[in-house]
Amino acid sequence: MASAMENKSQEYRSPRRKLVSFFRKSRDNWKRKCQEAKQRCRYYANQSRAAERSRDHWRDQAKAAKRRVQALEQELAEQKTQ
């Protein structure tokens, strides 16, 4: 296994200290991008849920107002007939 690692390290011409730095930066950038994407995904999911709750709330209020209007119209119609 050591010879396999040596063969792989011989593929690179740059010194190991530079390679380590490069690979570490590459890994850190990849992790940061992934974490930011996850954070954006959670943010948009929360926004979507909040918008849906708000929409449901306003829909319920509109339905209640419609029922109230119908009841008042019916009451008005009954008073007109009397």
Backbone as JSON Lines, residues from 0, in Angstrom:
{"i":0,"aa":"M","n":[0.82,-1.18,0.0],"ca":[0.0,0.0,0.0],"c":[0.87,1.25,0.0]}
{"i":1,"aa":"A","n":[1.99,1.19,0.66],"ca":[2.88,2.33,0.7],"c":[3.41,2.63,-0.7]}
{"i":2,"aa":"S","n":[3.66,1.57,-1.46],"ca":[4.17,1.8,-2.82],"c":[3.1,2.45,-3.7]}
{"i":3,"aa":"A","n":[1.82,2.13,-3.45],"ca":[0.74,2.75,-4.21],"c":[0.67,4.24,-3.9]}
{"i":4,"aa":"M","n":[0.88,4.59,-2.64],"ca":[0.87,6.01,-2.27],"c":[2.06,6.72,-2.87]}
{"i":5,"aa":"E","n":[3.19,6.06,-2.87],"ca":[4.39,6.68,-3.43],"c":[4.21,6.9,-4.92]}
{"i":6,"aa":"N","n":[3.6,5.93,-5.61],"ca":[3.38,6.08,-7.04],"c":[2.44,7.25,-7.32]}
{"i":7,"aa":"K","n":[1.41,7.38,-6.49],"ca":[0.48,8.5,-6.7],"c":[1.15,9.83,-6.43]}
{"i":8,"aa":"S","n":[1.96,9.89,-5.39],"ca":[2.61,11.16,-5.07],"c":[3.64,11.52,-6.14]}
{"i":9,"aa":"Q","n":[4.14,10.53,-6.85],"ca":[5.11,10.81,-7.9],"c":[4.43,11.36,-9.15]}
{"i":10,"aa":"E","n":[3.1,11.25,-9.23],"ca":[2.38,11.78,-10.38],"c":[2.41,13.3,-10.38]}
{"i":11,"aa":"Y","n":[2.5,13.91,-9.2],"ca":[2.5,15.36,-9.1],"c":[3.93,15.88,-9.14]}
{"i":12,"aa":"R","n":[4.13,16.96,-9.82],"ca":[5.47,17.54,-9.9],"c":[5.69,18.62,-8.85]}
{"i":13,"aa":"S","n":[4.62,19.16,-8.32],"ca":[4.74,20.22,-7.31],"c":[5.17,19.62,-5.98]}
{"i":14,"aa":"P","n":[5.8,20.43,-5.14],"ca":[6.18,19.95,-3.81],"c":[4.94,19.64,-2.97]}
{"i":15,"aa":"R","n":[5.08,18.71,-2.07],"ca":[3.93,18.29,-1.25],"c":[3.35,19.43,-0.44]}
{"i":16,"aa":"R","n":[4.19,20.32,0.08],"ca":[3.7,21.42,0.89],"c":[2.73,22.28,0.09]}
{"i":17,"aa":"K","n":[3.0,22.47,-1.19],"ca":[2.11,23.26,-2.04],"c":[0.84,22.47,-2.36]}
{"i":18,"aa":"L","n":[1.01,21.18,-2.6],"ca":[-0.15,20.34,-2.91],"c":[-1.1,20.28,-1.72]}
{"i":19,"aa":"V","n":[-0.53,20.12,-0.53],"ca":[-1.37,20.04,0.67],"c":[-2.17,21.32,0.82]}
{"i":20,"aa":"S","n":[-1.51,22.44,0.66],"ca":[-2.19,23.73,0.76],"c":[-3.29,23.85,-0.29]}
{"i":21,"aa":"F","n":[-2.98,23.48,-1.51],"ca":[-3.96,23.56,-2.6],"c":[-5.17,22.66,-2.33]}
{"i":22,"aa":"F","n":[-4.91,21.41,-1.95],"ca":[-6.0,20.47,-1.71],"c":[-6.84,20.89,-0.5]}
{"i":23,"aa":"R","n":[-6.2,21.43,0.53],"ca":[-6.94,21.88,1.7],"c":[-7.86,23.04,1.32]}
{"i":24,"aa":"K","n":[-7.33,24.0,0.56],"ca":[-8.16,25.14,0.12],"c":[-9.32,24.65,-0.74]}
{"i":25,"aa":"S","n":[-9.03,23.72,-1.63],"ca":[-10.05,23.18,-2.51],"c":[-11.15,22.52,-1.69]}
{"i":26,"aa":"R","n":[-10.75,21.71,-0.72],"ca":[-11.73,21.02,0.13],"c":[-12.54,22.02,0.94]}
{"i":27,"aa":"D","n":[-11.89,23.01,1.51],"ca":[-12.58,24.02,2.32],"c":[-13.57,24.82,1.48]}
{"i":28,"aa":"N","n":[-13.18,25.18,0.27],"ca":[-14.1,25.9,-0.62],"c":[-15.31,25.05,-0.98]}
{"i":29,"aa":"W","n":[-15.06,23.77,-1.23],"ca":[-16.16,22.86,-1.58],"c":[-17.12,22.74,-0.4]}
{"i":30,"aa":"K","n":[-16.57,22.59,0.81],"ca":[-17.42,22.46,1.99],"c":[-18.22,23.74,2.22]}
{"i":31,"aa":"R","n":[-17.57,24.89,2.07],"ca":[-18.24,26.17,2.27],"c":[-19.39,26.33,1.27]}
{"i":32,"aa":"K","n":[-19.14,26.0,0.01],"ca":[-20.19,26.11,-1.01],"c":[-21.35,25.18,-0.69]}
{"i":33,"aa":"C","n":[-21.04,23.99,-0.25],"ca":[-22.08,23.01,0.08],"c":[-22.91,23.51,1.27]}
{"i":34,"aa":"Q","n":[-22.25,24.03,2.3],"ca":[-22.95,24.53,3.47],"c":[-23.83,25.73,3.11]}
{"i":35,"aa":"E","n":[-23.32,26.62,2.26],"ca":[-24.12,27.77,1.83],"c":[-25.35,27.32,1.05]}
{"i":36,"aa":"A","n":[-25.18,26.31,0.2],"ca":[-26.31,25.79,-0.57],"c":[-27.36,25.18,0.36]}
{"i":37,"aa":"K","n":[-26.92,24.43,1.36],"ca":[-27.85,23.85,2.32],"c":[-28.59,24.94,3.09]}
{"i":38,"aa":"Q","n":[-27.85,25.98,3.47],"ca":[-28.45,27.09,4.2],"c":[-29.5,27.8,3.35]}
{"i":39,"aa":"R","n":[-29.18,28.03,2.08],"ca":[-30.15,28.65,1.17],"c":[-31.38,27.77,1.01]}
{"i":40,"aa":"C","n":[-31.16,26.48,0.91],"ca":[-32.27,25.53,0.76],"c":[-33.19,25.59,1.98]}
{"i":41,"aa":"R","n":[-32.6,25.6,3.18],"ca":[-33.41,25.69,4.4],"c":[-34.16,27.02,4.44]}
{"i":42,"aa":"Y","n":[-33.49,28.1,4.05],"ca":[-34.11,29.42,4.07],"c":[-35.33,29.44,3.14]}
{"i":43,"aa":"Y","n":[-35.16,28.93,1.92],"ca":[-36.27,28.95,0.97],"c":[-37.39,28.02,1.41]}
{"i":44,"aa":"A","n":[-37.06,26.91,2.03],"ca":[-38.1,26.0,2.54],"c":[-38.9,26.7,3.65]}
{"i":45,"aa":"N","n":[-38.2,27.41,4.54],"ca":[-38.89,28.14,5.6],"c":[-39.77,29.25,5.02]}
{"i":46,"aa":"Q","n":[-39.25,29.96,4.03],"ca":[-40.01,31.03,3.39],"c":[-41.27,30.45,2.74]}
{"i":47,"aa":"S","n":[-41.13,29.32,2.1],"ca":[-42.26,28.67,1.44],"c":[-43.33,28.29,2.46]}
{"i":48,"aa":"R","n":[-42.9,27.69,3.58],"ca":[-43.86,27.32,4.63],"c":[-44.55,28.55,5.2]}
{"i":49,"aa":"A","n":[-43.79,29.62,5.43],"ca":[-44.37,30.84,5.98],"c":[-45.39,31.44,5.01]}
{"i":50,"aa":"A","n":[-45.06,31.45,3.73],"ca":[-45.99,31.99,2.73],"c":[-47.25,31.14,2.67]}
{"i":51,"aa":"E","n":[-47.09,29.84,2.75],"ca":[-48.24,28.95,2.71],"c":[-49.16,29.17,3.93]}
{"i":52,"aa":"R","n":[-48.54,29.31,5.11],"ca":[-49.34,29.58,6.31],"c":[-50.09,30.9,6.18]}
{"i":53,"aa":"S","n":[-49.41,31.91,5.69],"ca":[-50.03,33.22,5.52],"c":[-51.19,33.14,4.54]}
{"i":54,"aa":"R","n":[-50.97,32.44,3.44],"ca":[-52.01,32.28,2.42],"c":[-53.22,31.55,3.02]}
{"i":55,"aa":"D","n":[-52.97,30.51,3.78],"ca":[-54.06,29.77,4.42],"c":[-54.82,30.67,5.4]}
{"i":56,"aa":"H","n":[-54.09,31.47,6.15],"ca":[-54.72,32.38,7.1],"c":[-55.65,33.36,6.38]}
{"i":57,"aa":"W","n":[-55.15,33.98,5.32],"ca":[-55.97,34.95,4.59],"c":[-57.14,34.29,3.88]}
{"i":58,"aa":"R","n":[-56.93,33.06,3.41],"ca":[-58.02,32.32,2.76],"c":[-59.12,32.06,3.77]}
{"i":59,"aa":"D","n":[-58.74,31.64,4.99],"ca":[-59.73,31.38,6.05],"c":[-60.49,32.66,6.41]}
{"i":60,"aa":"Q","n":[-59.76,33.77,6.49],"ca":[-60.43,35.04,6.8],"c":[-61.4,35.43,5.69]}
{"i":61,"aa":"A","n":[-61.02,35.23,4.44],"ca":[-61.9,35.56,3.32],"c":[-63.15,34.69,3.34]}
{"i":62,"aa":"K","n":[-62.98,33.4,3.63],"ca":[-64.14,32.51,3.7],"c":[-65.08,32.92,4.84]}
{"i":63,"aa":"A","n":[-64.52,33.29,5.97],"ca":[-65.34,33.72,7.11],"c":[-66.09,35.0,6.75]}
{"i":64,"aa":"A","n":[-65.42,35.92,6.09],"ca":[-66.07,37.17,5.69],"c":[-67.19,36.89,4.69]}
{"i":65,"aa":"K","n":[-66.94,35.97,3.77],"ca":[-67.97,35.61,2.78],"c":[-69.19,35.02,3.47]}
{"i":66,"aa":"R","n":[-68.96,34.12,4.44],"ca":[-70.08,33.53,5.18],"c":[-70.86,34.61,5.93]}
{"i":67,"aa":"R","n":[-70.14,35.55,6.52],"ca":[-70.79,36.64,7.26],"c":[-71.62,37.5,6.32]}
{"i":68,"aa":"V","n":[-71.09,37.81,5.15],"ca":[-71.83,38.61,4.17],"c":[-73.09,37.87,3.75]}
{"i":69,"aa":"Q","n":[-72.98,36.57,3.47],"ca":[-74.15,35.79,3.06],"c":[-75.21,35.77,4.17]}
{"i":70,"aa":"A","n":[-74.76,35.63,5.42],"ca":[-75.71,35.61,6.54],"c":[-76.4,36.96,6.66]}
{"i":71,"aa":"L","n":[-75.65,38.03,6.51],"ca":[-76.26,39.36,6.61],"c":[-77.21,39.63,5.44]}
{"i":72,"aa":"E","n":[-76.85,39.17,4.25],"ca":[-77.74,39.34,3.1],"c":[-79.04,38.56,3.3]}
{"i":73,"aa":"Q","n":[-78.9,37.36,3.85],"ca":[-80.09,36.54,4.11],"c":[-80.97,37.23,5.17]}
{"i":74,"aa":"E","n":[-80.33,37.75,6.2],"ca":[-81.08,38.45,7.24],"c":[-81.78,39.69,6.67]}
{"i":75,"aa":"L","n":[-81.09,40.4,5.81],"ca":[-81.69,41.58,5.18],"c":[-82.88,41.2,4.31]}
{"i":76,"aa":"A","n":[-82.73,40.11,3.55],"ca":[-83.81,39.63,2.71],"c":[-85.03,39.24,3.55]}
{"i":77,"aa":"E","n":[-84.8,38.6,4.69],"ca":[-85.9,38.21,5.58],"c":[-86.59,39.45,6.15]}
{"i":78,"aa":"Q","n":[-85.8,40.46,6.48],"ca":[-86.41,41.69,7.03],"c":[-87.22,42.42,5.97]}
{"i":79,"aa":"K","n":[-86.79,42.37,4.72],"ca":[-87.53,43.01,3.63],"c":[-88.86,42.33,3.38]}
{"i":80,"aa":"T","n":[-88.9,41.02,3.53],"ca":[-90.14,40.27,3.29],"c":[-91.15,40.49,4.41]}
{"i":81,"aa":"Q","n":[-90.74,40.88,5.56],"ca":[-91.68,41.08,6.68],"c":[-92.32,42.39,6.67]}
